[in-house]
Amino acid sequence: MTDRRIRGEDMKRALIGSLAMTAWAISTASANDTQANVTMGGLIFEQNDQISMDSEDLYLSLDQVRVRYTYTNHGDKPITLLVAFPLPDVPLEGSDPEWTESSYPDWESIAMKTLVDGRPVGLMRIDSAKVNGQDVAQRLKQLGWPVVHWADPDFPNRINALPDDDKAALVAEGLLTTEYAMEGEVRPAWIVSTSFVRTQTFPPGVPITVEHSYVPMQGGTVGSALGRDFREQGRLDPESEYVTQYCVDDAFLRGFDRKRYLPSGAENAQVYPIEQWIGYALRPGANWKGPIKRFRLTIDKGEPERLVSLCMDGVRKVSPTRFEVIKTDFEPDRDIDLLFVTMSPIEGGQ
């Protein structure tokens, strides 16, 4: 990681800017392989009743994600499928337009690599645009607009140069919005969904191994709402995302308090909490024949003093920085969201 020390005079400015947490940042996830089909309505994920996922070995850290699958075709003929690795949707969120614009992803930066039986394979990227769950890529093409609008630095100027009546009609259509925009301006309102896809042939009765590795995209903030000032009667609001999305419990809070507060109960002015989030969409693994026969998850928090929380049972600590979950006949019913909290030294803290 880069140096996380924050100068005391910069802390307030950093806190104000970074507490504008967006749904995009919170949901920075990638996903399990799943069968897909390309239709006029976009990329559709399908169930497969002949190919099983025999094993999944998943490694998650702030610096790298690695996943290794083994599949078997239980039919008597080869099966060729379009297989998709979905990336997180990119919604329009955030109260600070400049901060939100800077949070748009650069898919090249994740350095996605895929091996099939140890050999590199090529991937194709498919981007789709949705408004209220409906694919609008054809409508954007009609208008001459890009799906990945943040890749065109002149696009904001183009849409804001439209006549007011045209802008109003496009806002009514749901393609543009004034929400989170500068006063008097409009912004794109569609959600962008991206998947890396490949054509994969599964021979009958012969297991094949697929491996993905990439650099995860992170959400994060300087500051935290985990502190004692934000708790009611010593507990977090059970409806907060800390509880519903990350399953933060009393043991996690005790660890947080030991690092954040002095024995007197006062805040430790020498450190400040930094939150980071990554996620992994595990549910697409349920699209294959039967459950995942053997599932192994390894979480590496990187630093012994860093805290980590997620919603999954059976987690056990295997080293000062690593945790492990092993399951058999596993049918994932929710995705993995990881919360990391690091107490960062503050230069010049009082």
Disulfide bonds with the S-S distance in Angstrom:
Cys247-Cys311 1.99
